[in-house]
């Protein structure tokens, strides 16, 4: 026959359970504050897009012939990379963003 639990042992059990719950809550708050890998990748891609746009804006005076030459070079590099990687590969995505930016430079500005 088991002895009846004492008030002290019940108190210790409740205290231990409360500590476990408090620890779980702290872990959940920390996990919520930590970005997921996908969020981090999206943030870095957005940052790269902004940096590329800034670097292209800092080199004004490129004529259409120079922009078209860069487009041809990037398209050749993209084709070479596609022999080894899928289209979702980060290197190909960077080239795609550069190509989008360069194609945008070739288009005349919209009139309001």
C-alpha positions in Angstrom: 0.0 0.0 0.0 1.3 3.4 -1.0 1.6 6.2 1.6 -0.7 9.1 1.2 1.0 12.1 -0.4 1.9 14.9 1.9 1.0 18.5 1.4 4.7 19.3 1.0 5.2 16.7 -1.8 2.1 18.1 -3.6 3.4 21.6 -3.2 6.8 20.5 -4.7 5.0 18.8 -7.6 2.9 21.9 -8.4 6.0 24.1 -8.2 7.9 21.8 -10.5 5.0 21.8 -13.0 4.9 25.7 -12.8 8.6 25.9 -13.6 8.3 23.6 -16.6 5.4 25.7 -17.9 7.3 28.9 -17.4 10.3 27.5 -19.3 8.1 26.4 -22.2 6.6 29.9 -22.4 10.0 31.5 -22.5 11.1 29.1 -25.2 8.0 29.9 -27.3 8.7 33.6 -27.0 12.3 33.1 -28.1 11.2 30.9 -31.0 8.7 33.5 -32.1 11.3 36.2 -32.2 13.7 34.1 -34.3 13.0 34.4 -38.0 12.5 31.2 -40.0 15.0 30.3 -42.6 12.6 31.2 -45.4 12.0 34.6 -43.9 15.7 35.2 -43.6 16.2 34.2 -47.3 13.4 36.6 -48.4 15.0 39.4 -46.4 18.4 38.8 -47.9 17.0 38.6 -51.4 15.2 41.9 -50.9 18.4 43.4 -49.6 20.3 42.2 -52.6 17.7 43.6 -54.9 18.0 47.0 -53.2 21.8 46.9 -53.3 21.8 46.0 -57.0 19.4 48.8 -57.8 21.6 51.3 -55.9 24.7 50.1 -57.7 23.1 50.5 -61.1 21.8 53.9 -60.2 25.3 55.0 -59.2 26.6 54.2 -62.8 24.6 56.6 -64.9 25.6 57.4 -68.5 25.5 53.8 -69.8 24.3 53.9 -73.3 21.8 51.4 -74.7 24.6 49.5 -76.5 26.5 49.0 -73.2 23.3 47.8 -71.4 22.5 45.4 -74.3 26.0 44.0 -74.1 25.6 43.4 -70.3 22.2 41.7 -71.1 23.9 39.4 -73.6 26.7 38.6 -71.2 24.2 37.8 -68.4 22.0 35.7 -70.6 25.1 33.7 -71.7 26.1 33.2 -68.0 22.5 32.2 -67.2 22.5 29.6 -69.9 25.8 28.2 -68.7 24.5 28.0 -65.1 21.3 26.3 -66.2 23.3 23.4 -67.4 24.3 22.7 -63.8 21.5 24.3 -61.7 17.7 24.6 -61.6 16.0 28.0 -62.2 15.4 28.4 -58.4 19.2 28.4 -57.7 20.3 31.7 -56.0 22.9 32.5 -58.6 20.3 32.2 -61.4 17.8 34.3 -59.4 20.4 37.0 -59.0 21.0 37.0 -62.8 17.3 37.2 -63.4 17.0 40.2 -61.1 19.9 41.9 -62.9 18.3 41.2 -66.3 15.0 42.7 -65.1 16.8 45.8 -63.9 18.7 46.2 -67.2 15.6 45.6 -69.3 14.0 48.3 -67.2 16.8 50.7 -68.1 16.3 50.1 -71.8 12.6 51.1 -71.6 11.8 54.8 -71.9 10.5 56.4 -68.7 6.7 56.6 -68.4 5.2 60.1 -68.9 2.7 61.2 -66.2 
